């Protein structure tokens, strides 16, 4: 038998270290891929949850609009108060649907500008800004859209300022006698 020389041990030790290093790199790569896949999966699940939650809120919201759409279609204008859904006096349940106040409706009814007429409470989302389901009257129709909470607050504030300005103009004009 031949005895291994020092250089052969060095070569086999280097080969063993090389194999060990490649194995560690493969393990690290596998862990990195697994971690990235877990992050992607979490983002997809959260996005799906947000989407399902918004769609459910929108469907619930849509269930309360037929009475409002019918009133708009029949009279050509928005009612001052939300129309009753059935003869028993049932209206919208608390926290599911908010109709704008009668003063705003009265002041902005003649306007042809798009007007927020109803909205849902804020829908909390895990990733991204909270959103609201909003009914907007445009011309003779009411459309439903999803709006970021900050955008909603800005548009509703502008709408309330327009209503207040219209009310001030009416008050400043004084009584109109025939």
C-alpha positions as a Markdown table, in Angstrom:
| # | Residue | x | y | z |
|---|---|---|---|---|
| 1 | Unk | 0.0 | 0.0 | 0.0 |
| 2 | Unk | 1.1 | 3.4 | -0.7 |
| 3 | Unk | 0.9 | 6.1 | 1.8 |
| 4 | Unk | -0.7 | 9.4 | 0.8 |
| 5 | Unk | 1.7 | 12.3 | 0.6 |
| 6 | Unk | 1.1 | 15.7 | 2.2 |
| 7 | Unk | 0.0 | 17.2 | -1.1 |
| 8 | Unk | -2.6 | 14.5 | -1.7 |
| 9 | Unk | -4.1 | 15.3 | 1.7 |
| 10 | Unk | -4.1 | 18.9 | 0.8 |
| 11 | Unk | -5.9 | 18.3 | -2.5 |
| 12 | Unk | -8.5 | 16.0 | -0.8 |
| 13 | Unk | -9.0 | 18.5 | 2.0 |
| 14 | Unk | -9.5 | 21.3 | -0.5 |
| 15 | Unk | -12.0 | 19.3 | -2.4 |
| 16 | Unk | -13.8 | 18.5 | 0.8 |
| 17 | Unk | -13.8 | 22.2 | 1.8 |
| 18 | Unk | -15.0 | 23.1 | -1.7 |
| 19 | Unk | -17.9 | 20.6 | -1.5 |
| 20 | Unk | -18.8 | 21.9 | 2.0 |
| 21 | Unk | -18.8 | 25.5 | 0.7 |
| 22 | Unk | -21.0 | 24.6 | -2.3 |
| 23 | Unk | -23.4 | 22.8 | 0.0 |
| 24 | Unk | -23.6 | 25.8 | 2.3 |
| 25 | Unk | -24.3 | 28.1 | -0.7 |
| 26 | Unk | -27.1 | 25.8 | -1.9 |
| 27 | Unk | -28.6 | 25.7 | 1.6 |
| 28 | Unk | -28.4 | 29.6 | 1.8 |
| 29 | Unk | -29.9 | 29.9 | -1.6 |
| 30 | Unk | -32.7 | 27.5 | -0.7 |
| 31 | Unk | -33.4 | 29.4 | 2.5 |
| 32 | Unk | -33.4 | 32.7 | 0.5 |
| 33 | Unk | -35.8 | 31.3 | -2.1 |
| 34 | Unk | -38.1 | 29.9 | 0.6 |
| 35 | Unk | -38.1 | 33.3 | 2.5 |
| 36 | Unk | -38.9 | 35.2 | -0.8 |
| 37 | Unk | -41.7 | 32.8 | -1.6 |
| 38 | Unk | -43.1 | 33.2 | 1.9 |
| 39 | Unk | -43.1 | 37.0 | 1.5 |
| 40 | Unk | -44.8 | 36.8 | -1.9 |
| 41 | Unk | -47.4 | 34.4 | -0.5 |
| 42 | Unk | -48.1 | 36.7 | 2.4 |
| 43 | Unk | -48.5 | 39.7 | 0.1 |
| 44 | Unk | -50.9 | 37.7 | -2.2 |
| 45 | Unk | -53.0 | 36.5 | 0.8 |
| 46 | Unk | -53.2 | 40.0 | 2.2 |
| 47 | Unk | -54.1 | 41.5 | -1.2 |
| 48 | Unk | -56.8 | 38.8 | -1.7 |
| 49 | Unk | -58.2 | 39.5 | 1.8 |
| 50 | Unk | -58.3 | 43.2 | 1.1 |
| 51 | Unk | -60.0 | 42.6 | -2.3 |
| 52 | Unk | -62.6 | 40.2 | -0.8 |
| 53 | Unk | -63.3 | 42.7 | 2.0 |
| 54 | Unk | -63.8 | 45.6 | -0.4 |
| 55 | Unk | -66.1 | 43.5 | -2.7 |
| 56 | Unk | -68.2 | 42.4 | 0.3 |
| 57 | Unk | -68.6 | 45.9 | 1.5 |
| 58 | Unk | -69.5 | 47.1 | -2.0 |
| 59 | Unk | -72.1 | 44.3 | -2.3 |
| 60 | Unk | -73.6 | 45.3 | 1.0 |
| 61 | Unk | -73.6 | 48.9 | 0.0 |
| 62 | Unk | -75.2 | 48.3 | -3.3 |
| 63 | Unk | -78.1 | 46.5 | -1.6 |
| 64 | Unk | -79.2 | 49.9 | -0.2 |
| 65 | Unk | -79.1 | 51.9 | -3.4 |
| 66 | Unk | -82.2 | 50.7 | -5.3 |
| 67 | Unk | -84.5 | 52.9 | -3.3 |
| 68 | Unk | -82.3 | 55.9 | -3.8 |
| 69 | Unk | -81.9 | 55.2 | -7.6 |
| 70 | Unk | -85.7 | 54.8 | -7.9 |
| 71 | Unk | -86.4 | 58.1 | -6.1 |
| 72 | Unk | -83.9 | 59.8 | -8.4 |
| 73 | Unk | -85.4 | 58.2 | -11.5 |
| 74 | Unk | -89.0 | 59.0 | -10.6 |
| 75 | Unk | -88.5 | 62.6 | -9.3 |
| 76 | Unk | -85.4 | 63.5 | -11.2 |
| 77 | Unk | -83.8 | 64.8 | -8.0 |
| 78 | Unk | -82.4 | 63.4 | -4.8 |
| 79 | Unk | -84.7 | 63.0 | -1.8 |
| 80 | Unk | -83.9 | 65.1 | 1.3 |
| 81 | Unk | -83.9 | 61.9 | 3.4 |
| 82 | Unk | -83.0 | 58.4 | 2.5 |
| 83 | Unk | -86.1 | 56.6 | 1.1 |
| 84 | Unk | -87.5 | 53.7 | 3.2 |
| 85 | Unk | -86.8 | 50.3 | 1.9 |
| 86 | Unk | -90.0 | 48.6 | 2.9 |
| 87 | Unk | -93.4 | 49.5 | 4.3 |
| 88 | Unk | -92.4 | 48.3 | 7.8 |
| 89 | Unk | -90.2 | 51.4 | 8.1 |
| 90 | Unk | -86.8 | 49.6 | 7.8 |
| 91 | Unk | -84.1 | 51.8 | 6.6 |
| 92 | Unk | -80.4 | 51.2 | 6.3 |
| 93 | Unk | -78.8 | 49.4 | 9.3 |
| 94 | Unk | -76.4 | 51.5 | 11.5 |
| 95 | Unk | -72.8 | 51.7 | 10.2 |
| 96 | Unk | -73.6 | 50.1 | 6.8 |
| 97 | Unk | -74.6 | 53.1 | 4.8 |
| 98 | Unk | -74.5 | 56.9 | 5.4 |
| 99 | Unk | -76.7 | 59.2 | 3.4 |
| 100 | Unk | -75.5 | 62.8 | 3.2 |
| 101 | Unk | -77.4 | 65.4 | 5.3 |
| 102 | Unk | -80.6 | 67.0 | 4.0 |
| 103 | Unk | -79.1 | 70.5 | 4.0 |
| 104 | Unk | -76.3 | 69.4 | 1.6 |
| 105 | Unk | -78.9 | 67.6 | -0.6 |
| 106 | Unk | -81.1 | 70.7 | -0.7 |
| 107 | Unk | -78.3 | 73.1 | -1.5 |
| 108 | Unk | -76.6 | 71.0 | -4.1 |
| 109 | Unk | -79.6 | 69.3 | -5.8 |
| 110 | Unk | -79.8 | 71.7 | -8.7 |
| 111 | Unk | -76.0 | 71.4 | -9.4 |
| 112 | Unk | -74.9 | 69.2 | -12.2 |
| 113 | Unk | -71.5 | 68.6 | -10.6 |
| 114 | Unk | -70.8 | 65.1 | -9.4 |
| 115 | Unk | -72.0 | 64.8 | -5.8 |
| 116 | Unk | -71.2 | 62.2 | -3.1 |
| 117 | Unk | -74.7 | 61.1 | -1.9 |
| 118 | Unk | -73.9 | 58.1 | 0.3 |
| 119 | Unk | -70.9 | 56.3 | 1.7 |
| 120 | Unk | -69.8 | 53.4 | 3.8 |
| 121 | Unk | -67.8 | 53.5 | 6.9 |
| 122 | Unk | -64.1 | 53.2 | 6.3 |
| 123 | Unk | -63.0 | 49.8 | 5.2 |
| 124 | Unk | -59.8 | 48.9 | 7.0 |
| 125 | Unk | -57.1 | 47.4 | 4.8 |
| 126 | Unk | -54.0 | 45.6 | 6.0 |
| 127 | Unk | -51.7 | 46.9 | 3.2 |
| 128 | Unk | -52.6 | 50.3 | 1.8 |
| 129 | Unk | -54.8 | 53.2 | 2.8 |
| 130 | Unk | -58.2 | 52.6 | 4.2 |
| 131 | Unk | -61.0 | 53.0 | 1.6 |
| 132 | Unk | -64.7 | 53.8 | 1.4 |
| 133 | Unk | -67.5 | 52.7 | -0.9 |
| 134 | Unk | -69.0 | 55.8 | -2.3 |
| 135 | Unk | -72.2 | 56.5 | -4.3 |
| 136 | Unk | -71.8 | 59.5 | -6.6 |
| 137 | Unk | -74.7 | 61.2 | -8.4 |
| 138 | Unk | -73.6 | 62.3 | -11.9 |
| 139 | Unk | -76.4 | 63.7 | -13.9 |
| 140 | Unk | -79.4 | 61.4 | -13.6 |
| 141 | Unk | -77.5 | 58.4 | -12.4 |
| 142 | Unk | -75.8 | 57.1 | -9.3 |
| 143 | Unk | -72.6 | 55.2 | -9.7 |
| 144 | Unk | -70.7 | 53.3 | -7.0 |
| 145 | Unk | -66.9 | 53.6 | -6.7 |
| 146 | Unk | -64.2 | 52.7 | -4.2 |
| 147 | Unk | -62.3 | 55.7 | -2.9 |
| 148 | Unk | -59.2 | 56.1 | -0.7 |
| 149 | Unk | -60.2 | 57.6 | 2.7 |
| 150 | Unk | -58.1 | 60.7 | 2.2 |
| 151 | Unk | -59.5 | 61.3 | -1.2 |
| 152 | Unk | -63.0 | 60.8 | 0.1 |
| 153 | Unk | -62.4 | 63.3 | 3.0 |
| 154 | Unk | -61.1 | 65.9 | 0.5 |
| 155 | Unk | -64.0 | 65.5 | -1.9 |
| 156 | Unk | -66.6 | 65.5 | 0.8 |
| 157 | Unk | -65.1 | 68.6 | 2.4 |
| 158 | Unk | -65.2 | 70.4 | -1.0 |
| 159 | Unk | -68.8 | 69.4 | -1.4 |
| 160 | Unk | -69.7 | 70.7 | 2.1 |
| 161 | Unk | -68.0 | 74.0 | 1.3 |
| 162 | Unk | -70.0 | 74.3 | -1.9 |
| 163 | Unk | -73.2 | 73.6 | 0.0 |
| 164 | Unk | -72.3 | 76.2 | 2.7 |
| 165 | Unk | -71.5 | 78.8 | 0.0 |
| 166 | Unk | -74.8 | 78.1 | -1.7 |
| 167 | Unk | -76.6 | 78.5 | 1.6 |
| 168 | Unk | -74.8 | 81.8 | 2.3 |
| 169 | Unk | -75.8 | 83.1 | -1.2 |
| 170 | Unk | -79.4 | 82.3 | -0.5 |
| 171 | Unk | -79.3 | 84.0 | 2.9 |
| 172 | Unk | -77.6 | 87.1 | 1.4 |
| 173 | Unk | -80.1 | 87.3 | -1.4 |
| 174 | Unk | -82.9 | 87.7 | 1.2 |
| 175 | Unk | -86.5 | 86.8 | 0.9 |
| 176 | Unk | -87.8 | 86.6 | -2.7 |
| 177 | Unk | -91.2 | 88.2 | -2.9 |
| 178 | Unk | -93.4 | 87.7 | -6.0 |
